[in-house]
């Protein structure tokens, strides 16, 4: 193969690689994978996140929880100080919510996605998310004592790149994060867990350990 043929092959490979990169990024963004690069001041630079709210940059959470008590008072996961599940007073808990740190294009006055668990009734309500079947399945009251389930699973990866001097793969400093959020309860021998994906999709995932 002469030099011109090599150039043509490399150009073809480069063009196809760029197409593959664009396709893969579109697919990852659609699933809710976020790419970010740490900066010196600790605030990450987020790629393709025009709809994300400023708070996301500090938490890297697409959703955060809020506890609402019987007397109407509230405890935010990211309030004046960061709270954890153990900070929730379960004896006074009336509702538990997941609220998105991004907005969607909707005519509704509330642009964020909200899932609310009514602890006493054992029912879920959905705002700007959730299909009709899930809403129907989770709208029936379940009475009795409940063990609340609230957790998240985060996957964070370094993105590899090529160091042209060393001729080897090295981390570029860019990272990707993908987090799933879970809200539910156990009661009367049954377990109900709602899985909330970072792209706003909702599913029932009762097999989650």
C-alpha positions in Angstrom: 0.0 0.0 0.0 1.5 3.3 -1.0 1.4 6.5 1.0 -1.7 8.0 -0.6 -3.6 4.8 -0.1 -2.6 4.8 3.6 -3.8 8.4 3.9 -7.1 7.5 2.3 -7.6 4.5 4.7 -6.8 6.6 7.7 -9.2 9.4 6.6 -11.9 6.8 6.1 -11.2 5.3 9.6 -11.2 8.8 11.2 -14.5 9.7 9.5 -16.2 6.5 10.6 -14.8 6.9 14.1 -16.3 10.3 14.4 -19.6 9.0 13.3 -19.4 6.1 15.8 -18.4 8.7 18.5 -21.4 10.8 17.7 -23.8 7.8 17.7 -22.5 6.5 21.0 -22.6 9.9 22.7 -26.2 10.4 21.6 -27.1 7.0 22.9 -25.4 7.6 26.2 -26.9 11.0 26.7 -30.3 9.6 26.0 -29.8 7.0 28.7 -28.7 9.7 31.2 -25.0 9.1 31.3 -23.3 12.4 32.3 -19.8 13.4 31.3 -17.8 15.8 33.3 -14.2 17.1 33.9 -13.1 18.1 37.4 -11.9 21.7 37.6 -9.5 23.4 40.0 -12.3 25.0 42.0 -14.0 21.7 42.5 -17.0 22.5 40.2 -17.1 20.0 37.3 -17.7 21.1 33.8 -20.7 19.2 32.5 -21.0 18.2 28.8 -24.4 18.2 27.1 -26.3 19.2 30.2 -28.2 22.3 29.1 -31.3 21.2 31.0 -29.5 20.4 34.2 -30.0 22.8 37.1 -26.9 24.5 38.8 -27.3 22.3 41.8 -26.3 19.2 39.8 -22.8 20.6 39.3 -22.2 20.4 43.0 -23.9 17.0 43.7 -23.7 15.1 40.4 -27.2 13.8 41.4 -29.9 13.9 38.8 -32.4 13.4 41.6 -32.4 14.3 45.3 -34.8 13.3 48.0 -37.1 15.3 50.3 -38.7 14.1 53.5 -42.1 15.7 54.4 -43.3 15.2 58.0 -46.8 15.0 59.5 -46.5 18.6 60.7 -45.6 19.9 57.2 -41.9 20.5 58.0 -39.4 19.2 55.5 -35.9 17.8 55.3 -34.0 18.2 52.0 -31.1 15.9 51.1 -29.1 18.9 50.0 -30.3 21.7 52.3 -28.1 23.9 54.4 -26.2 20.7 55.2 -26.2 17.4 53.4 -28.6 14.9 55.0 -28.5 11.1 54.8 -31.2 8.4 55.2 -30.3 8.1 58.9 -31.3 11.7 59.4 -34.9 11.1 58.5 -37.3 10.8 61.4 -39.3 7.8 60.3 -41.7 8.1 63.2 -43.0 11.4 61.8 -42.6 10.7 58.1 -45.6 11.4 55.9 -44.2 11.5 52.4 -40.9 10.9 50.7 -40.0 12.4 47.3 -37.4 12.2 44.6 -37.2 15.5 42.7 -35.1 16.0 39.6 -32.2 18.4 39.3 -33.2 18.9 35.7 -36.2 20.3 33.9 -38.1 19.0 30.9 -40.0 20.8 28.1 -43.6 20.7 29.3 -46.6 23.0 29.5 -47.0 22.1 33.2 -46.1 24.8 35.7 -43.7 22.4 37.4 -40.9 21.5 35.0 -39.1 19.1 37.3 -39.8 15.3 37.6 -41.3 14.4 41.0 -42.1 11.0 42.5 -43.9 11.0 45.9 -44.4 8.0 48.2 -47.2 8.5 50.7 -45.8 6.5 53.6 -49.1 6.0 55.4 -51.1 4.9 52.3 -48.2 3.1 50.5 -49.1 4.8 47.3 -47.0 6.6 44.7 -47.8 9.7 42.7 -45.8 10.9 39.6 -45.3 14.3 38.2 -44.0 14.6 34.6 -42.9 11.0 34.6 -44.2 7.4 34.8 -46.4 5.5 32.4 -50.1 4.9 32.9 -49.6 1.2 33.9 -47.1 2.0 36.6 -49.3 4.8 37.9 -52.2 2.3 38.0 -50.2 -0.4 39.7 -48.9 1.8 42.4 -52.0 3.8 43.2 -53.6 1.1 45.4 -53.2 1.6 49.2 -51.1 -0.8 51.2 -51.8 -0.4 54.9 -49.7 -1.5 57.9 -46.2 -0.9 59.1 -43.6 -0.2 56.4 -39.9 -0.5 56.1 -38.8 2.4 53.9 -36.3 1.7 51.1 -34.2 4.6 49.8 -30.9 4.3 48.1 -28.9 5.0 44.9 -26.4 3.1 42.8 -23.7 5.2 41.0 -21.3 4.1 38.4 -18.4 6.4 37.7 -15.8 5.8 35.0 -12.6 7.4 33.8 -12.6 8.0 30.0 -9.4 6.7 28.4 -7.5 8.6 25.8 -4.3 8.2 23.8 -1.1 9.8 25.0 0.7 10.4 21.7 4.1 10.8 23.4 4.0 7.5 25.4 2.0 5.7 22.8 -0.4 4.2 25.3 -3.9 4.7 26.8 -4.1 7.1 29.7 -6.9 8.7 31.5 -7.9 12.1 30.0 -9.3 13.5 33.2 -12.9 13.3 31.9 -15.3 11.1 33.8 -18.7 9.7 33.2 -21.4 9.0 35.8 -24.6 7.0 35.7 -26.8 6.8 38.7 -30.1 4.9 39.4 -32.3 6.0 42.2 -34.6 3.7 44.3 -37.6 4.5 46.4 -40.0 2.0 48.0 -41.0 -0.1 51.0 -41.6 -3.5 52.4 -45.0 -4.2 54.1 -47.2 -7.2 54.8 -44.8 -9.5 53.1 -44.6 -7.6 49.9 -41.8 -5.3 48.5 -42.4 -2.4 46.2 -39.4 -0.6 44.8 -39.5 2.1 42.1 -36.3 2.6 40.1 -35.8 6.0 38.7 -33.3 6.4 35.9 -31.3 9.6 35.2 -33.1 10.1 31.9 -36.4 10.3 33.8 -37.7 6.8 32.9 -39.4 4.9 35.7 -39.7 1.2 36.4 -40.7 -1.2 39.1 -37.7 -3.2 40.3 -38.8 -5.4 43.2 -35.9 -7.8 42.7 -33.3 -5.2 43.7 -31.1 -6.3 46.6 
